[in-house]
Amino acid sequence: MTDSSIACMLVTHLPVKSEIRRYPQLRGKPVIITESYGSKDLVLDSSEEAHGVCSGMLLVEAMSRCKEASLIQADPLYYSHTFDKIISALGLRSPVVEEDGLGCAYVGLEGLDLMYGGEARVIASLLQSSPAEFNPRVGVAGGKFPAYVAAVTTKGGRATRVPKDSEGIAVFLKGLSIGLLPMSWEIKSRLHRFGIHTLDQLAALSEGAVQAQFGAAGRRAWLLACGLDDRPLKPHQTQQVVEESLTFPSPTITWNPILIALSTLLGRAFARPEIGGRYIRVATIESHVYRLPPWVKRFGFKEAMGSRDRAMVAMKSRLHSVTLPGPLEDLKLTLTGFTGESGIQANLFSDVRKQEQLKEMMRQLESLFGGKPPLYQMKELEPWSRIPERRQVLVPFDP
């Protein structure tokens, strides 16, 4: 194992596997997990038994293909908590772990072969960091993208090692779809229209020709198709969490006892030494509902909250328009997004004040999304170029 080796651990269909772990009676049955986007109900994930159903499909079409499927409303917070446990387990095995979306993580392997006594034992330990029924898969390579491809193309519970030399990497990637590339659907569609369907077909083109046609994103895709990926690992930052919970004497659907319970939980949470006078930006309440899927409500505060009373007023005003799905059996409160400041400090200079407001907005969005928000800005690259795609470039927004 080389010092620069990276492992990609992948758990496919994590939402479905999480629900089956929570409700074992679903095992071996067709299951469809749904989520709402505006007025549309879409498929987030589905089990192998739900034949003909795929992620992103309209629920109406999915049910026409698999009428006997069990429908479950998506529980993103539960899936996130489930994967966080896997990330924590990986962190006990390697000091460098990067989370890359739900179900995918990259692990730095430097020095681990000496610690564990060989590469095989390292891989076995990584596979054991996830519940066995999740069937994790591992890919090992010198870069993130080859490691990801190796993980995607291996079987559950197994690992694949990409060859170290450039010729071996090219052979490994040959014939694999460009759909594996981390780029927009529009660029992939354009590549297909040009007759470029596999990674080796893209790699066979010249770098200049690809960049001239697709800009910086095309050049990056070309490098990845050639097996060249020097992106460093970004260690996962453990998010501090404060949780409080209680159980109702009997399932309740009336707001008065629920609000009293919420006020009690907020009081307990803000009295915890972990908070110690700090402020929070995100609060989440969740509850088991009698004979229904769990109910989850997430609150992102425009200004960070530093007391029970302020948080209670903000949450209560938003709950007035909420219709409960059924009787709540318990109530759990989770506080995240801790900060030492309550809000935006005024400044005499308007441009500096705007900059501070942008930074505050980015911190709030990071708390809400659980990572860097997908915001970009246009910057000039080569304004004199005759090629339009090279004049400007989209870069991550960094105020």
C-alpha positions as CSV (number, residue, x, y, z in Angstrom):
1,M,0.0,0.0,0.0
2,T,1.5,3.4,-1.0
3,D,1.4,6.3,1.4
4,S,-0.9,8.2,-1.0
5,S,-3.5,5.5,-1.2
6,I,-7.1,6.4,-0.6
7,A,-10.0,4.1,0.1
8,C,-13.6,4.9,-0.9
9,M,-16.2,3.2,1.2
10,L,-19.6,3.1,-0.4
11,V,-23.0,2.1,1.1
12,T,-25.5,1.9,-1.8
13,H,-29.3,2.3,-1.1
14,L,-28.5,3.5,2.4
15,P,-32.1,5.0,3.0
16,V,-33.7,1.6,2.1
17,K,-31.2,-0.4,4.2
18,S,-31.7,2.0,7.1
19,E,-35.5,1.6,7.0
20,I,-35.2,-2.2,6.8
21,R,-32.9,-2.1,9.8
22,R,-35.6,-0.1,11.7
23,Y,-38.5,-2.3,10.4
24,P,-37.2,-5.8,9.8
25,Q,-40.6,-7.0,8.5
26,L,-39.8,-5.1,5.3
27,R,-36.8,-7.4,4.5
28,G,-37.2,-9.2,1.1
29,K,-40.2,-7.0,0.2
30,P,-40.5,-4.3,-2.5
31,V,-40.0,-0.9,-0.7
32,I,-40.2,2.6,-2.1
33,I,-39.0,5.7,-0.2
34,T,-40.7,8.9,-1.3
35,E,-39.9,12.5,-0.9
36,S,-41.8,15.6,-2.0
37,Y,-40.5,18.4,-4.2
38,G,-43.1,21.1,-4.4
39,S,-46.3,19.5,-5.7
40,K,-44.5,16.4,-6.9
41,D,-43.8,13.1,-5.1
42,L,-40.6,11.5,-6.2
43,V,-38.7,8.3,-5.5
44,L,-35.7,8.8,-3.2
45,D,-34.7,5.2,-3.1
46,S,-36.1,1.7,-3.6
47,S,-35.3,-1.9,-2.8
48,E,-34.1,-4.5,-5.3
49,E,-37.5,-6.2,-5.1
50,A,-39.2,-3.0,-6.5
51,H,-38.5,-4.0,-10.1
52,G,-38.5,-1.2,-12.6
53,V,-38.3,1.6,-10.0
54,C,-35.4,4.0,-9.8
55,S,-34.4,7.1,-7.9
56,G,-35.8,10.3,-9.2
57,M,-38.9,8.7,-10.8
58,L,-42.3,10.1,-10.2
59,L,-44.2,8.2,-7.5
60,V,-47.2,7.7,-9.8
61,E,-45.0,6.0,-12.4
62,A,-43.2,4.0,-9.8
63,M,-46.5,2.6,-8.4
64,S,-47.7,1.7,-11.8
65,R,-44.6,-0.5,-12.2
66,C,-44.7,-2.0,-8.7
67,K,-48.2,-1.8,-7.2
68,E,-47.4,-4.1,-4.3
69,A,-44.6,-1.9,-2.9
70,S,-44.6,-0.5,0.6
71,L,-44.4,3.3,0.7
72,I,-42.3,5.0,3.3
73,Q,-42.0,8.8,3.7
74,A,-38.3,9.8,3.6
75,D,-36.7,10.5,7.0
76,P,-33.5,12.4,6.0
77,L,-32.4,13.1,9.6
78,Y,-32.5,9.4,10.5
79,Y,-30.5,8.5,7.4
80,S,-28.0,11.2,8.2
81,H,-27.7,10.0,11.8
82,T,-27.2,6.4,10.6
83,F,-24.3,7.4,8.3
84,D,-22.8,9.7,10.9
85,K,-22.3,6.5,13.1
86,I,-20.4,4.9,10.2
87,I,-18.3,8.0,9.7
88,S,-17.5,8.0,13.5
89,A,-16.5,4.3,13.2
90,L,-14.2,5.1,10.3
91,G,-12.7,7.9,12.3
92,L,-11.6,5.4,14.9
93,R,-9.6,3.5,12.1
94,S,-8.0,6.5,10.3
95,P,-7.3,10.1,11.3
96,V,-8.4,11.3,7.9
97,V,-12.0,10.7,6.8
98,E,-13.9,12.8,4.3
99,E,-17.7,12.5,4.0
100,D,-18.9,12.9,0.4
101,G,-22.6,12.7,0.5
102,L,-24.9,10.2,2.0
103,G,-23.4,6.7,1.8
104,C,-20.0,7.7,0.5
105,A,-16.8,8.4,2.4
106,Y,-13.1,8.6,1.6
107,V,-10.4,7.3,4.0
108,G,-6.7,8.2,4.0
109,L,-4.7,5.0,4.3
110,E,-1.2,6.5,5.1
111,G,0.6,4.3,7.6
112,L,-2.4,2.1,8.3
113,D,-0.8,-1.0,6.7
114,L,2.0,-0.9,9.3
115,M,-0.5,-0.4,12.1
116,Y,-2.8,-3.2,11.1
117,G,-0.2,-5.6,9.7
118,G,-1.1,-5.4,6.0
119,E,-3.5,-4.0,3.5
120,A,-5.9,-7.0,3.8
121,R,-6.5,-6.3,7.4
122,V,-7.0,-2.6,6.8
123,I,-9.7,-3.3,4.2
124,A,-11.4,-5.8,6.5
125,S,-11.4,-3.3,9.3
126,L,-13.0,-0.6,7.0
127,L,-15.7,-3.1,5.9
128,Q,-16.5,-3.9,9.6
129,S,-17.1,-0.2,10.4
130,S,-20.6,-0.5,8.8
131,P,-23.4,-2.9,9.8
132,A,-23.0,-6.2,7.9
133,E,-26.5,-6.0,6.5
134,F,-25.6,-2.7,4.7
135,N,-23.1,-4.7,2.5
136,P,-20.5,-1.9,2.2
137,R,-18.0,-2.0,-0.6
138,V,-14.5,-0.6,-0.7
139,G,-12.3,0.7,-3.6
140,V,-8.6,1.5,-3.1
141,A,-6.6,3.7,-5.5
142,G,-4.1,6.6,-5.6
143,G,-6.9,9.2,-6.1
144,K,-10.5,9.8,-5.1
145,F,-12.2,9.1,-8.5
146,P,-10.4,5.8,-9.3
147,A,-11.2,4.7,-5.7
148,Y,-14.9,5.6,-6.1
149,V,-15.1,3.8,-9.5
150,A,-13.5,0.7,-7.8
151,A,-16.1,0.8,-5.0
152,V,-19.0,1.3,-7.4
153,T,-18.0,-1.7,-9.6
154,T,-17.2,-4.2,-6.8
155,K,-19.7,-6.4,-5.0
156,G,-21.2,-5.8,-1.6
157,G,-19.0,-6.8,1.2
158,R,-15.9,-6.9,-1.1
159,A,-13.0,-4.6,-2.0
160,T,-11.2,-3.8,-5.3
161,R,-7.7,-2.5,-5.7
162,V,-7.0,-0.3,-8.7
163,P,-3.5,-0.9,-10.3
164,K,-0.9,1.7,-9.3
165,D,0.6,2.3,-12.8
166,S,-1.0,4.6,-15.4
167,E,-1.4,1.8,-17.9
168,G,-3.2,-0.4,-15.3
169,I,-5.5,2.4,-14.4
170,A,-6.4,3.0,-18.0
171,V,-7.2,-0.7,-18.4
172,F,-9.3,-0.6,-15.3
173,L,-11.4,2.4,-16.5
174,K,-11.8,1.1,-20.0
175,G,-15.4,0.6,-21.1
176,L,-16.9,2.2,-18.0
177,S,-19.7,4.8,-18.5
178,I,-19.1,8.5,-18.4
179,G,-22.1,8.5,-16.1
180,L,-19.7,7.9,-13.2
181,L,-18.1,11.3,-13.7
182,P,-19.0,14.0,-11.1
183,M,-20.3,16.5,-13.6
184,S,-23.6,18.0,-14.7
185,W,-26.3,16.1,-16.6
186,E,-26.1,18.7,-19.4
187,I,-22.4,18.0,-20.1
188,K,-22.9,14.3,-20.0
189,S,-25.8,14.6,-22.5
190,R,-23.6,16.7,-24.8
191,L,-20.8,14.0,-24.6
192,H,-23.3,11.3,-25.5
193,R,-24.5,13.4,-28.5
194,F,-20.9,13.5,-29.6
195,G,-20.7,9.7,-29.5
196,I,-18.6,9.7,-26.3
197,H,-20.1,7.1,-24.0
198,T,-17.2,5.6,-22.0
199,L,-14.3,6.9,-20.0
200,D,-11.7,5.6,-22.4
201,Q,-13.4,7.3,-25.3
202,L,-13.2,10.6,-23.5
203,A,-9.5,10.0,-22.4
204,A,-8.6,9.3,-26.1
205,L,-9.4,12.9,-27.0
206,S,-6.9,15.7,-26.6
207,E,-7.1,17.8,-23.4
208,G,-7.2,21.0,-25.4
209,A,-10.1,19.9,-27.6
210,V,-12.2,18.9,-24.6
211,Q,-11.5,22.1,-22.8
212,A,-12.3,24.2,-25.8
213,Q,-15.7,22.5,-26.1
214,F,-16.7,22.1,-22.4
215,G,-14.5,24.6,-20.5
216,A,-12.9,24.0,-17.1
217,A,-15.5,21.3,-16.2
218,G,-14.6,19.4,-19.4
219,R,-10.9,19.6,-18.6
220,R,-11.6,18.2,-15.1
221,A,-13.7,15.4,-16.5
222,W,-10.9,14.6,-19.0
223,L,-8.3,14.3,-16.2
224,L,-10.6,12.0,-14.2
225,A,-11.3,9.8,-17.2
226,C,-7.5,9.5,-17.6
227,G,-7.4,8.4,-13.9
228,L,-5.7,11.6,-12.8
229,D,-7.2,12.9,-9.6
230,D,-5.0,14.9,-7.1
231,R,-7.8,16.3,-5.0
232,P,-6.7,16.2,-1.3
233,L,-8.8,14.6,1.3
234,K,-10.8,17.1,3.4
235,P,-11.1,15.7,7.0
236,H,-14.7,15.4,8.3
237,Q,-15.5,17.9,11.0
238,T,-17.5,16.3,13.7
239,Q,-20.6,18.4,14.4
240,Q,-21.4,19.1,18.0
241,V,-24.9,18.0,19.0
242,V,-27.0,18.5,22.1
243,E,-30.0,16.2,22.4
244,E,-32.9,16.0,24.9
245,S,-36.0,13.8,24.8
246,L,-39.1,12.8,26.7
247,T,-42.0,10.3,26.3
248,F,-45.6,11.4,26.6
249,P,-47.8,9.5,29.2
250,S,-50.1,8.7,26.2
251,P,-50.0,9.6,22.5
252,T,-51.1,13.2,22.1
253,I,-52.2,15.3,19.1
254,T,-53.1,18.5,20.9
255,W,-50.6,21.4,20.7
256,N,-50.7,22.5,24.3
257,P,-48.9,19.5,25.9
258,I,-46.6,19.3,22.9
259,L,-45.5,23.0,23.3
260,I,-45.0,22.5,27.0
261,A,-42.8,19.5,26.3
262,L,-40.8,21.5,23.8
263,S,-40.3,24.4,26.2
264,T,-39.1,21.8,28.8
265,L,-36.6,20.2,26.4
266,L,-35.3,23.7,25.3
267,G,-34.8,24.6,29.0
268,R,-32.8,21.4,29.6
269,A,-30.7,21.8,26.5
270,F,-29.7,25.4,27.1
271,A,-28.8,24.5,30.7
272,R,-26.3,21.9,29.4
273,P,-22.6,22.7,30.0
274,E,-21.9,22.0,26.3
275,I,-23.8,25.1,25.3
276,G,-22.3,27.3,28.1
277,G,-23.6,30.7,26.9
278,R,-23.1,29.9,23.2
279,Y,-25.7,30.3,20.5
280,I,-27.4,27.8,18.2
281,R,-28.5,28.1,14.5
282,V,-30.5,24.9,14.0
283,A,-33.0,23.0,16.0
284,T,-34.7,19.8,15.0
285,I,-37.7,18.1,16.7
286,E,-38.7,14.5,15.9
287,S,-41.3,12.1,17.2
288,H,-42.6,8.6,16.7
289,V,-46.2,8.8,15.5
290,Y,-48.7,6.2,16.4
291,R,-48.9,3.6,13.6
292,L,-47.2,6.1,11.1
293,P,-43.6,6.9,10.0
294,P,-41.7,9.3,12.4
295,W,-42.4,13.0,12.1
296,V,-39.5,15.4,11.8
297,K,-39.4,19.2,11.7
298,R,-36.2,21.2,11.2
299,F,-35.8,24.9,12.2
300,G,-33.1,27.1,10.8
301,F,-32.8,30.4,12.6
302,K,-32.0,33.6,10.7
303,E,-30.2,34.9,13.9
304,A,-28.5,32.5,16.2
305,M,-30.5,31.8,19.4
306,G,-28.9,32.1,22.8
307,S,-31.8,31.3,25.2
308,R,-34.8,29.0,25.7
309,D,-37.3,31.8,25.5
310,R,-36.1,33.3,22.2
311,A,-35.8,29.8,20.6
312,M,-39.3,28.9,21.9
313,V,-40.9,32.1,20.4
314,A,-39.3,31.4,17.0
315,M,-40.3,27.7,16.9
316,K,-43.8,28.3,18.2
317,S,-44.6,30.8,15.5
318,R,-43.6,28.3,12.8
319,L,-45.5,25.4,14.4
320,H,-48.8,27.3,14.2
321,S,-49.2,26.4,10.5
322,V,-48.1,22.8,10.9
323,T,-50.6,19.9,10.8
324,L,-49.5,16.9,12.9
325,P,-49.6,13.6,11.0
326,G,-51.1,11.8,14.0
327,P,-50.7,11.3,17.8
328,L,-47.1,11.8,19.0
329,E,-45.7,9.2,21.3
330,D,-42.6,11.1,22.3
331,L,-40.5,14.2,21.5
332,K,-36.8,14.6,20.8
333,L,-35.0,17.9,20.4
334,T,-31.6,18.2,18.7
335,L,-29.6,21.5,18.7
336,T,-26.7,22.0,16.2
337,G,-24.8,24.8,14.5
338,F,-23.1,26.2,17.6
339,T,-21.5,29.7,17.5
340,G,-20.1,32.2,19.9
341,E,-21.9,35.1,18.3
342,S,-25.6,36.1,18.3
343,G,-25.8,37.8,15.0
344,I,-24.3,40.4,12.7
345,Q,-22.3,43.2,14.1
346,A,-23.0,46.6,12.5
347,N,-20.2,48.4,10.7
348,L,-19.7,52.0,9.6
349,F,-18.6,51.0,6.1
350,S,-21.3,49.5,3.9
351,D,-19.1,47.3,1.8
352,V,-17.5,45.7,4.9
353,R,-21.0,45.3,6.4
354,K,-22.2,43.5,3.3
355,Q,-19.1,41.2,3.4
356,E,-19.9,40.3,7.0
357,Q,-23.5,39.7,6.2
358,L,-22.5,37.3,3.3
359,K,-20.2,35.4,5.7
360,E,-23.0,35.1,8.2
361,M,-25.3,33.9,5.5
362,M,-22.8,31.3,4.4
363,R,-22.4,30.1,8.0
364,Q,-26.2,29.7,8.3
365,L,-26.4,27.8,5.0
366,E,-23.6,25.5,6.1
367,S,-25.5,24.7,9.3
368,L,-28.7,24.1,7.3
369,F,-27.2,21.9,4.6
370,G,-24.7,20.2,6.8
371,G,-21.8,21.3,4.6
372,K,-20.7,23.8,2.0
373,P,-23.8,25.1,0.1
374,P,-23.8,24.8,-3.7
375,L,-23.2,28.5,-4.4
376,Y,-21.0,29.7,-7.2
377,Q,-19.8,33.0,-8.6
378,M,-18.6,34.0,-12.1
379,K,-14.9,35.1,-12.4
380,E,-12.9,36.1,-15.4
381,L,-10.4,33.5,-16.6
382,E,-9.2,34.7,-20.0
383,P,-11.4,37.6,-21.1
384,W,-9.4,38.0,-24.2
385,S,-9.9,34.4,-25.5
386,R,-11.7,33.8,-28.7
387,I,-13.3,30.7,-27.1
388,P,-16.4,31.8,-25.0
389,E,-16.0,28.9,-22.6
390,R,-12.6,30.1,-21.5
391,R,-13.5,33.8,-20.9
392,Q,-15.2,33.1,-17.6
393,V,-15.4,30.3,-15.1
394,L,-17.7,29.3,-12.3
395,V,-15.9,28.9,-8.9
396,P,-17.3,28.1,-5.4
397,F,-18.5,31.2,-3.7
398,D,-16.1,32.3,-0.9
399,P,-16.9,35.8,0.5
